[in-house]
Amino acid sequence: MKKKLQILTAVLVILNFSSAKAYAQVTKTDKSSLLFMYEEEKLARDVYSAMSEKYTLPIFRNISKSENYHMSLIEDLIKKYNINNPASNKPKGEFINKDLQKLYNDLVNKGSISLNDAFEVGATIEDVDIHDLKKYVSKTENTDITRVFKQLTCGSRNHMRAFTRQINFTGITYKPQFISQNEYDKIINGKHERCFYIYNN
């Protein structure tokens, strides 16, 4: 019995050490990247929700739901690592980050001009999303953040393909502003990706 207790104690010590190690892997940069990307995904969701109300097209409604799922994936990590998230209860269209607040206002105003502008707004959001997610992946050694951010990048590639198809139907060509033209071309010429399956198996 005493030997069993010693083994159990040793196991608990190892588990506690592993847990502490996991928390130690979250750097200050990791925390700020999670909080920023949570709001950036919220921006995407809220803009698409606004466009869905104006134009009542499935593309905006469906991708808005997808962005809400993206937010939940980041929120899971924020909770896992016990990070305070001041944006968690912010209403639609309201942000902690002032730059994102301005960007949201600008994008909604532009997207409200015409349906073509709304499609271009969608491509722009995915453009900046891919750029920022890849930037933060390059700055972290945390495997949780890397896995989730790569999954979100994959989702953004699918969204960019969807918006680009709509833009192309109008005869307009979208010019990427944040990722390179070469990367953009590879994305739109690629096939739809099964992001959850790829990054969770």
Secondary structure, 3 states (H helix, E strand, C coil): CHHHHHHHHHHHHHHHHHHHHHHHCCCHHHHHHHHHHHHHHHHHHHHHHHHHHHHCCHHHHHHHHHHHHHHHHHHHHHHHCCCCCCCCCCCCCCCCCHHHHHHHHHHHHHHCCCHHHHHHHHHHHHHHHHHHHHHHHCCCCCHHHHHHHHHHHHHHHHHHHHHHHHHHHCCCCCCCCCCCHHHHHHHHCCCCCCHHHHHCC
